[in-house]
Amino acid sequence: MNSERDSDLRQEKDSMRRGGRPTAESAAEITTRIVQVATRAFLDKGYADTGMEQIAVSAGVAKRSLYARFPTKETLFRVVVRTYSDQTLGHLPDMAEDASPLKDRILDGCLRVLEVVL
């Protein structure tokens, strides 16, 4: 019973933690959120009209946190492109082994791209 109470107290303390380094799980969530926000910004505004400060604000992170993960806009853009490509094109090897008609495979691929974009 005591260990359950201790566990609850630890979880409460962790969830109330402010400032300092985030937990590994929180850090991963922050990075994912930054990449998602940046993807939308680059798609909507283009590379030239997207700024790191606006990405930080939209993602709800400090600029320092953003730059700690992505030192330059180019670095962030490369991660966005790689992530976007993996999400939209990562299924291509599976499509090659699919026995369904080519038309159906192409349609399925297009739908997957639209799911990511929209």
C-alpha positions as CSV (number, residue, x, y, z in Angstrom):
1,M,0.0,0.0,0.0
2,N,2.9,2.3,0.9
3,S,4.6,1.8,-2.5
4,E,1.3,2.6,-4.3
5,R,1.1,5.9,-2.4
6,D,4.8,6.7,-3.1
7,S,4.2,6.0,-6.8
8,D,1.2,8.3,-6.8
9,L,3.2,11.1,-5.1
10,R,6.0,10.7,-7.6
11,Q,3.6,10.9,-10.5
12,E,2.0,14.0,-9.1
13,K,5.4,15.6,-8.5
14,D,6.5,14.7,-12.1
15,S,3.3,16.1,-13.5
16,M,3.6,19.4,-11.5
17,R,7.3,19.8,-12.5
18,R,7.9,23.2,-14.0
19,G,11.1,24.6,-15.4
20,G,14.3,22.7,-15.7
21,R,14.8,19.8,-18.1
22,P,11.7,18.0,-19.3
23,T,11.3,14.3,-18.9
24,A,12.4,12.2,-21.8
25,E,8.8,11.6,-22.7
26,S,8.0,15.4,-22.6
27,A,11.1,16.2,-24.6
28,A,10.0,13.8,-27.3
29,E,6.5,15.3,-27.3
30,I,8.0,18.8,-27.6
31,T,10.2,17.8,-30.6
32,T,7.2,16.1,-32.3
33,R,5.1,19.2,-31.7
34,I,7.8,21.5,-33.2
35,V,8.1,19.3,-36.3
36,Q,4.4,19.2,-36.8
37,V,4.0,23.0,-36.4
38,A,7.0,23.6,-38.7
39,T,5.6,21.2,-41.3
40,R,2.3,23.1,-41.4
41,A,4.1,26.5,-41.5
42,F,6.5,25.5,-44.3
43,L,3.5,24.0,-46.3
44,D,1.3,27.1,-45.7
45,K,3.9,29.9,-46.0
46,G,6.9,28.4,-47.7
47,Y,10.5,28.3,-46.5
48,A,11.3,31.9,-47.0
49,D,8.3,33.3,-45.1
50,T,8.5,30.9,-42.2
51,G,10.4,32.1,-39.2
52,M,11.9,30.2,-36.2
53,E,10.3,32.7,-33.8
54,Q,6.8,32.0,-35.2
55,I,7.4,28.3,-35.0
56,A,8.5,28.6,-31.4
57,V,5.4,30.6,-30.5
58,S,3.0,28.4,-32.4
59,A,4.6,25.3,-30.8
60,G,4.4,26.8,-27.4
61,V,8.1,26.5,-26.7
62,A,10.9,29.0,-25.9
63,K,13.2,29.9,-28.7
64,R,16.0,28.5,-26.6
65,S,14.3,25.1,-26.6
66,L,13.7,25.3,-30.3
67,Y,17.3,26.1,-31.1
68,A,18.6,23.5,-28.7
69,R,16.9,20.9,-30.9
70,F,17.3,22.6,-34.3
71,P,20.2,25.0,-34.4
72,T,19.1,26.5,-37.8
73,K,16.0,26.8,-39.9
74,E,17.7,24.6,-42.5
75,T,18.3,21.9,-39.9
76,L,14.6,22.0,-38.9
77,F,13.5,22.0,-42.6
78,R,15.6,18.9,-43.3
79,V,14.0,17.1,-40.4
80,V,10.5,18.2,-41.6
81,V,11.2,17.0,-45.2
82,R,12.6,13.7,-43.9
83,T,9.7,13.1,-41.6
84,Y,7.1,14.2,-44.2
85,S,8.8,11.9,-46.8
86,D,8.8,9.0,-44.4
87,Q,5.1,9.5,-43.6
88,T,4.0,9.9,-47.2
89,L,6.4,7.6,-49.1
90,G,7.4,5.2,-46.4
91,H,4.8,2.7,-47.6
92,L,6.2,2.4,-51.1
93,P,8.1,-0.8,-50.5
94,D,4.9,-2.3,-49.2
95,M,3.1,-1.2,-52.4
96,A,5.6,-2.9,-54.6
97,E,4.8,-6.2,-52.9
98,D,1.1,-5.7,-53.0
99,A,-0.7,-7.9,-55.5
100,S,-3.6,-5.6,-56.1
101,P,-3.9,-3.7,-59.4
102,L,-1.5,-0.9,-60.0
103,K,-4.4,1.6,-60.3
104,D,-5.6,0.7,-56.7
105,R,-2.0,0.9,-55.3
106,I,-1.6,4.4,-56.8
107,L,-4.9,5.5,-55.5
108,D,-4.1,4.2,-52.1
109,G,-0.7,6.0,-52.2
110,C,-2.4,9.3,-53.1
111,L,-4.9,8.9,-50.3
112,R,-2.1,8.3,-47.8
113,V,-0.3,11.5,-49.0
114,L,-3.6,13.5,-48.6
115,E,-4.0,12.2,-45.1
116,V,-0.6,13.5,-44.1
117,V,-1.1,16.9,-45.9
118,L,-4.6,17.5,-44.7
